[in-house]
Structures are given as structure tokens and as C-alpha cells.
Amino acid sequence: MQNGLLVEKIKSSGYKLSYLADKLGISAPAFTRRMQGKPEFSKSEVFLLCTILNIDESERDTIFLP
């Protein structure tokens, strides 16, 4: 997972991690762990993050695929 690009997308969105975690139905610490790849985001979480953060397919693949 390309964490740096995800961090940049989150920063540029203006959303807080706690807001994104809430939208995913997880805690803020769980969101942080997922950003570190422990565990990885589920497919549904990736889809929702891409929707919220306006991440296109190319960026999605760069961020979330190994």
C-alpha cells in the first residue's frame, strides 16, 4: 500500500481521520492501523474511501495494491 499518497489525499480533502474512520464504521486507531497495513483495508472500505476522497481508479491501484 502506498501510504504517502493516501495521506496526501486525506490532507487535501480537509477531512479528519476520525471523520473517515466514522464513515467506515471503525475507530480512529483502527483506521490508523489500516493505513499502516495492519490489517489492510477491506474492499468495501477501499470503495468508500475512494468515493469520499474522490480517488480515481489509477490512484486507487497505486494506493491500495501492493
Sine and cosine of phi, psi and omega as CSV:
sin_phi,cos_phi,sin_psi,cos_psi,sin_omega,cos_omega
0.00,0.00,0.68,-0.73,0.01,-1.00
-1.00,-0.04,1.00,0.03,-0.10,-1.00
-0.91,0.42,-0.61,0.79,-0.06,-1.00
-0.86,0.50,-0.67,0.74,0.01,-1.00
-0.93,0.38,-0.62,0.78,0.05,-1.00
-0.90,0.44,-0.69,0.73,0.03,-1.00
-0.86,0.51,-0.69,0.73,0.02,-1.00
-0.89,0.45,-0.67,0.74,0.03,-1.00
-0.88,0.47,-0.65,0.76,0.01,-1.00
-0.91,0.41,-0.73,0.69,0.00,-1.00
-0.86,0.51,-0.72,0.70,-0.06,-1.00
-0.95,0.33,-0.36,0.93,0.01,-1.00
-0.97,0.26,-0.46,0.89,-0.06,-1.00
1.00,0.08,-0.06,1.00,0.02,-1.00
-0.98,0.19,0.54,-0.84,0.09,-1.00
-1.00,0.05,0.44,-0.90,0.03,-1.00
-0.85,0.53,-0.61,0.79,-0.02,-1.00
-0.90,0.44,-0.59,0.81,0.05,-1.00
-0.91,0.41,-0.73,0.68,0.00,-1.00
-0.90,0.45,-0.67,0.75,0.04,-1.00
-0.86,0.50,-0.69,0.72,0.02,-1.00
-0.88,0.48,-0.67,0.74,0.02,-1.00
-0.89,0.46,-0.53,0.85,0.02,-1.00
-1.00,0.09,-0.18,0.98,0.00,-1.00
0.98,0.19,0.45,0.89,0.02,-1.00
-0.78,-0.62,0.19,-0.98,0.02,-1.00
-0.98,0.19,0.32,-0.95,0.04,-1.00
-0.87,0.48,-0.68,0.73,0.06,-1.00
-0.89,0.46,-0.60,0.80,0.04,-1.00
-0.91,0.41,-0.61,0.79,0.04,-1.00
-0.89,0.46,-0.70,0.71,0.01,-1.00
-0.87,0.48,-0.68,0.74,0.04,-1.00
-0.88,0.47,-0.65,0.76,0.02,-1.00
-0.90,0.44,-0.60,0.80,0.04,-1.00
-0.90,0.44,-0.42,0.91,0.04,-1.00
-1.00,-0.02,0.01,1.00,0.04,-1.00
0.99,0.12,0.32,0.95,-0.08,-1.00
-0.77,-0.64,1.00,0.09,-0.11,0.99
-0.99,0.14,0.03,-1.00,0.04,-1.00
-0.97,0.25,0.35,-0.94,0.09,-1.00
-0.90,0.43,0.60,-0.80,0.09,-1.00
-0.96,0.26,0.24,-0.97,0.02,-1.00
-0.86,0.52,-0.66,0.75,-0.02,-1.00
-0.93,0.38,-0.57,0.82,0.04,-1.00
-0.93,0.37,-0.65,0.76,0.04,-1.00
-0.88,0.47,-0.72,0.69,0.01,-1.00
-0.85,0.52,-0.73,0.69,-0.03,-1.00
-0.91,0.41,-0.69,0.73,0.04,-1.00
-0.87,0.49,-0.67,0.74,0.01,-1.00
-0.89,0.46,-0.61,0.79,0.03,-1.00
-0.92,0.40,-0.75,0.66,-0.05,-1.00
-0.91,0.42,-0.68,0.74,-0.11,-0.99
-1.00,-0.08,0.10,1.00,-0.01,-1.00
0.81,0.58,0.75,0.66,0.03,-1.00
-1.00,-0.04,0.82,-0.57,0.00,-1.00
-0.99,0.12,0.06,-1.00,-0.09,-1.00
-0.87,0.50,-0.66,0.75,-0.01,-1.00
-0.90,0.44,-0.74,0.68,0.03,-1.00
-0.90,0.43,-0.64,0.77,0.01,-1.00
-0.84,0.55,-0.75,0.67,-0.02,-1.00
-0.89,0.45,-0.66,0.76,0.02,-1.00
-0.90,0.44,-0.66,0.75,-0.05,-1.00
-0.97,0.25,-0.74,0.67,-0.24,-0.97
-0.98,-0.21,-0.26,0.97,0.02,-1.00
-0.99,-0.11,0.62,-0.79,-0.02,-1.00
-0.92,0.38,0.00,0.00,0.00,0.00
